[in-house]
Amino acid sequence: MRTRGIVDRRWAAGIVLLAGTLGLTACSSETHKTTTAGGDTTVPAAKVTTYPKNGAEKARPDRGVVVKADGGTLQSVSVTANGRPVEGAFNAQRTEWRSKWALRPGTTYTVTSTAKNSIGTVSRSTSTFRTLKPTAAQTATASLDWILESNRGKTYGVGLPIIVDFNRPVANKKAVERALEVTAEKPVEGAWRWIGDQRVVYRTKTYWPAHQTVKLNAHLAGVRVAKGVYATKDLNRTFRIGAARITKINLKRHRMAVYVDGKKARSVPVSGGNGTTREYTTTSGVHLTMEKGNPVRMTAPGRKKGDPGYYDLLVNYAVRISNTGEYLHQSMGEEYCLGRANCSHGCVRQPRSDAIWFYKTVQPGDVVVITGTKRKLEWNNGWSFWQLPFQTWKKGSALS
């Protein structure tokens, strides 16, 4: 859609070539004469055209603003709404200017521009228009994953995924993804991946460098999410990346080591899943810490009271690392297993003092690498996005 126009300017003595206006707002087209060796040549003033046209009441916000100069170059373009400037850029020839992002629905815009022809004559153009205002049924909204949102004002781990959810299916994934901008003080390569039609996740190739700020600017207002459906608000968030906390758990050795900014901060005897069934086997792979609770009620999956292996417990200092019920938490009995055997129902048990320390210092997005079991962590089990190689991850982008 964003093709760049090519202006062909060929002037011959006494001949005036006028470009079509596409039905758009234009300035005056007065002519001026200049003398050459071959005689007089008439040079028209540059003509400025804008889209949407002057006076439009229901302009599509996803098409933005386009200003073109015919017979000259653009000298300045100013687009404002409610006193706020609209970001945009000129092409290399300065014959065209385009807004960078979609426009806000139901908003009045003013476009002021100037252009200059080959002999320096300046043309001026001013227009106003209003974008369409979608009904409630034509509106889409975006929000941050609730775990990330609930941690606002605090720090996140170096494995941080940025997860954006939509309240309705997204058909135009390319347009949405183009509107998502991630910047960092210490940037690393990253990519978005769609998980279904209502969730898109940003993951970096390597862990975020610690102790920095990462920003999400989702320029979604005015983006056409699906046919006749528009997002109406931007989504802007700031994430403070804290210390690099990497936890390594070897369930063959029943040991856990926590490294903070590269230095070992804790060595802990642990007990993992007993492995008697698949659900009672701890998954091996790269997990990320998610939510936490004290206490958390835990019940036996697929079992009811009276069944073998049934349990219903309130467990203290629990930090979730998957969607299949895996936590790091305080051992609620069977302390003799810690550092010696795997006795749990799939979680990683710790001594009380270590569980309290881990619970109080953990950040959403901290990395927990578990080895030593036969059950592999699925890449979409919770925040286990690091289970996918980055080249595979990138293929889930609508822009790949």
BELVEN-V124003 format. One record per residue. RES is the residue in one small letter. SS is DSSP state (H for helix, E for strand, C for the rest). OMEGA is omega in whole degrees, 0 to 359 (none if undefined). D_FIRST is the distance of its C-alpha to the first C-alpha in Angstrom with 2 decimals. Layout:
RES|SS|OMEGA|D_FIRST ; RES|SS|OMEGA|D_FIRST
This chain:
m|C|185|0.00 ; r|C|176|3.78 ; t|C|182|5.73 ; r|C|180|9.20 ; g|C|178|11.47 ; i|C|183|14.88 ; v|C|180|17.86 ; d|C|182|20.85 ; r|C|177|24.01 ; r|C|185|27.15 ; w|C|175|30.09 ; a|C|183|33.31 ; a|C|175|36.47 ; g|C|183|36.50 ; i|C|178|33.05 ; v|C|177|30.20 ; l|C|181|26.62 ; l|C|179|24.44 ; a|C|176|20.64 ; g|C|185|19.21 ; t|C|181|18.32 ; l|C|180|15.68 ; g|C|185|18.21 ; l|C|180|17.59 ; t|E|181|20.39 ; a|E|176|22.08 ; c|C|179|25.21 ; s|C|182|28.26 ; s|C|180|28.29 ; e|C|181|31.89 ; t|E|179|33.08 ; h|E|181|35.34 ; k|E|172|37.72 ; t|E|184|38.60 ; t|E|177|41.37 ; t|E|180|40.97 ; a|C|182|43.57 ; g|C|181|42.57 ; g|E|182|42.87 ; d|E|174|40.77 ; t|E|179|36.94 ; t|E|181|35.01 ; v|E|178|31.98 ; p|E|172|29.73 ; a|C|177|28.55 ; a|C|179|24.91 ; k|E|179|22.78 ; v|E|176|20.47 ; t|E|180|17.78 ; t|E|170|16.05 ; y|E|359|13.56 ; p|C|184|14.74 ; k|C|180|17.67 ; n|C|178|21.16 ; g|C|179|22.99 ; a|C|183|20.19 ; e|C|183|21.76 ; k|C|180|19.26 ; a|E|178|15.89 ; r|C|184|13.43 ; p|H|183|13.87 ; d|H|180|10.88 ; r|H|174|8.66 ; g|C|180|11.16 ; v|C|176|12.69 ; v|E|176|11.75 ; v|E|181|14.92 ; k|E|175|15.46 ; a|E|176|18.84 ; d|E|182|20.01 ; g|C|179|23.31 ; g|C|180|23.58 ; t|E|178|22.22 ; l|E|178|21.39 ; q|E|180|24.42 ; s|E|174|23.56 ; v|E|177|21.05 ; s|E|177|22.33 ; v|E|182|20.60 ; t|E|174|23.05 ; a|E|182|23.72 ; n|C|179|27.36 ; g|C|181|28.25 ; r|E|181|25.87 ; p|E|177|23.44 ; v|C|182|19.72 ; e|C|179|18.62 ; g|E|183|16.13 ; a|E|175|16.20 ; f|E|168|16.44 ; n|C|186|15.15 ; a|C|182|18.13 ; q|C|184|19.11 ; r|C|174|18.98 ; t|C|182|17.36 ; e|E|175|14.39 ; w|E|179|14.42 ; r|E|174|11.89 ; s|E|186|13.27 ; k|C|184|13.37 ; w|C|176|13.61 ; a|C|180|13.14 ; l|C|180|15.81 ; r|C|178|19.07 ; p|C|176|19.67 ; g|C|185|22.52 ; t|C|178|22.55 ; t|E|182|23.20 ; y|E|175|21.46 ; t|E|181|22.85 ; v|E|177|21.06 ; t|E|183|23.48 ; s|E|175|22.73 ; t|E|177|24.75 ; a|E|182|24.25 ; k|E|177|26.88 ; n|C|188|27.55 ; s|C|180|29.51 ; i|C|173|32.87 ; g|C|178|32.01 ; t|C|184|31.64 ; v|E|174|29.62 ; s|E|180|27.46 ; r|E|180|26.73 ; s|E|176|24.38 ; t|E|177|24.53 ; s|E|176|22.77 ; t|E|177|22.71 ; f|E|180|20.80 ; r|E|179|21.01 ; t|E|181|18.59 ; l|C|177|19.55 ; k|C|183|22.20 ; p|C|174|22.00 ; t|C|179|25.33 ; a|H|181|27.07 ; a|H|180|26.03 ; q|H|187|22.31 ; t|E|174|22.77 ; a|E|178|22.41 ; t|C|179|24.29 ; a|E|179|24.54 ; s|E|177|27.82 ; l|E|174|29.43 ; d|C|190|31.80 ; w|H|179|35.10 ; i|H|177|37.14 ; l|H|182|34.95 ; e|H|183|34.90 ; s|H|180|38.68 ; n|C|183|39.21 ; r|C|181|37.57 ; g|C|179|39.73 ; k|C|182|41.23 ; t|E|179|40.39 ; y|E|180|38.52 ; g|C|184|39.30 ; v|C|175|37.74 ; g|C|186|36.28 ; l|C|167|34.21 ; p|C|175|31.22 ; i|E|189|28.66 ; i|E|180|28.20 ; v|E|180|25.79 ; d|E|178|26.45 ; f|E|184|24.64 ; n|C|178|26.70 ; r|C|183|24.73 ; p|C|178|22.76 ; v|C|178|19.23 ; a|C|182|17.03 ; n|C|186|13.67 ; k|H|180|15.29 ; k|H|181|12.46 ; a|H|179|11.20 ; v|H|183|14.93 ; e|H|178|15.85 ; r|H|182|13.49 ; a|C|184|15.34 ; l|E|185|18.69 ; e|E|178|20.45 ; v|E|178|23.94 ; t|E|182|26.19 ; a|E|175|29.84 ; e|C|177|32.79 ; k|C|189|33.54 ; p|C|172|30.21 ; v|C|181|30.11 ; e|C|179|27.43 ; g|E|181|26.03 ; a|E|175|23.43 ; w|E|175|22.34 ; r|E|178|23.45 ; w|E|175|22.95 ; i|C|188|26.32 ; g|C|184|25.74 ; d|C|184|23.13 ; q|C|180|24.48 ; r|E|174|25.35 ; v|E|188|23.64 ; v|E|176|25.97 ; y|E|178|25.78 ; r|E|179|28.50 ; t|E|179|29.52 ; k|C|174|30.73 ; t|C|180|34.11 ; y|C|175|35.75 ; w|C|168|34.83 ; p|C|185|37.30 ; a|C|172|39.81 ; h|C|179|40.46 ; q|E|179|37.12 ; t|E|176|34.40 ; v|E|181|31.03 ; k|E|170|28.40 ; l|E|172|25.61 ; n|E|180|23.10 ; a|E|184|20.83 ; h|C|191|18.41 ; l|C|183|17.97 ; a|C|180|18.69 ; g|C|178|15.94 ; v|C|179|13.99 ; r|E|186|13.45 ; v|E|178|15.86 ; a|E|182|16.26 ; k|C|179|15.97 ; g|C|183|17.33 ; v|E|184|18.38 ; y|E|169|17.66 ; a|E|184|19.34 ; t|C|182|21.46 ; k|C|170|22.96 ; d|C|176|22.35 ; l|E|183|24.66 ; n|E|180|26.45 ; r|E|176|29.44 ; t|E|180|31.72 ; f|E|175|33.70 ; r|E|177|36.86 ; i|E|181|37.68 ; g|C|180|41.46 ; a|C|174|43.88 ; a|C|181|43.05 ; r|E|180|45.07 ; i|E|179|45.33 ; t|E|179|47.76 ; k|E|183|49.14 ; i|E|176|51.17 ; n|E|185|53.28 ; l|C|169|54.71 ; k|C|179|57.05 ; r|C|179|58.71 ; h|C|181|58.08 ; r|E|177|56.98 ; m|E|176|54.14 ; a|E|180|53.33 ; v|E|180|51.08 ; y|E|179|49.73 ; v|E|184|48.56 ; d|C|175|46.86 ; g|C|181|48.37 ; k|E|180|51.92 ; k|E|182|53.69 ; a|E|184|54.31 ; r|E|171|55.80 ; s|E|194|57.42 ; v|E|171|57.90 ; p|E|185|59.77 ; v|E|175|57.64 ; s|E|181|57.81 ; g|C|182|54.94 ; g|E|186|54.58 ; n|C|174|57.68 ; g|C|180|55.78 ; t|C|174|57.86 ; t|C|180|54.73 ; r|C|182|51.05 ; e|C|178|50.28 ; y|C|176|53.18 ; t|C|179|51.80 ; t|C|181|49.82 ; t|E|175|46.51 ; s|E|180|46.23 ; g|E|181|43.03 ; v|E|177|40.98 ; h|E|169|41.03 ; l|E|176|39.80 ; t|C|184|41.88 ; m|C|179|40.44 ; e|C|176|42.52 ; k|E|180|46.28 ; g|E|179|49.16 ; n|C|3|52.90 ; p|C|173|54.08 ; v|E|177|51.77 ; r|E|181|53.11 ; m|E|180|52.89 ; t|E|181|53.88 ; a|C|180|54.37 ; p|C|176|51.34 ; g|C|180|52.23 ; r|C|176|55.83 ; k|C|184|57.92 ; k|C|181|61.11 ; g|C|178|63.93 ; d|C|175|61.82 ; p|C|179|62.62 ; g|C|180|60.46 ; y|C|173|59.51 ; y|C|177|59.00 ; d|E|190|57.88 ; l|E|167|58.00 ; l|E|187|56.96 ; v|E|185|55.92 ; n|C|172|55.93 ; y|C|186|53.49 ; a|E|178|50.78 ; v|E|186|47.40 ; r|E|180|44.92 ; i|C|176|43.18 ; s|C|176|41.73 ; n|C|181|41.02 ; t|C|171|44.06 ; g|C|180|46.65 ; e|C|179|47.22 ; y|E|160|48.47 ; l|E|186|50.44 ; h|E|177|53.35 ; q|E|175|57.02 ; s|C|181|59.41 ; m|C|184|61.15 ; g|C|181|64.19 ; e|C|180|64.99 ; e|H|180|64.92 ; y|H|179|66.95 ; c|H|186|63.81 ; l|C|181|62.01 ; g|C|185|61.92 ; r|C|186|63.80 ; a|C|176|62.07 ; n|C|188|58.99 ; c|C|188|60.17 ; s|E|178|57.26 ; h|C|178|55.10 ; g|C|178|52.04 ; c|C|175|51.71 ; v|E|181|52.89 ; r|E|179|56.03 ; q|E|170|57.30 ; p|C|186|60.48 ; r|H|184|60.38 ; s|H|179|60.30 ; d|H|179|57.48 ; a|H|179|55.45 ; i|H|180|55.88 ; w|H|181|54.82 ; f|H|182|51.70 ; y|H|185|50.80 ; k|H|185|51.23 ; t|H|185|49.33 ; v|C|176|46.42 ; q|C|173|42.78 ; p|E|181|39.89 ; g|C|172|38.20 ; d|C|186|41.41 ; v|E|176|41.76 ; v|E|181|44.50 ; v|E|182|45.10 ; i|E|176|47.56 ; t|E|172|49.34 ; g|C|177|52.36 ; t|C|182|51.51 ; k|C|180|50.53 ; r|E|182|47.73 ; k|E|177|44.30 ; l|C|177|41.89 ; e|C|185|38.74 ; w|C|182|35.46 ; n|C|177|34.41 ; n|C|185|37.88 ; g|C|180|37.33 ; w|C|185|35.70 ; s|C|185|36.65 ; f|H|180|33.23 ; w|H|176|35.00 ; q|H|178|36.47 ; l|C|170|33.32 ; p|C|186|32.98 ; f|H|178|30.02 ; q|H|176|28.43 ; t|H|179|28.66 ; w|H|184|27.44 ; k|H|182|24.16 ; k|C|177|23.39 ; g|C|177|23.03 ; s|C|176|19.85 ; a|C|183|16.61 ; l|C|182|15.16 ; s|C|none|18.17
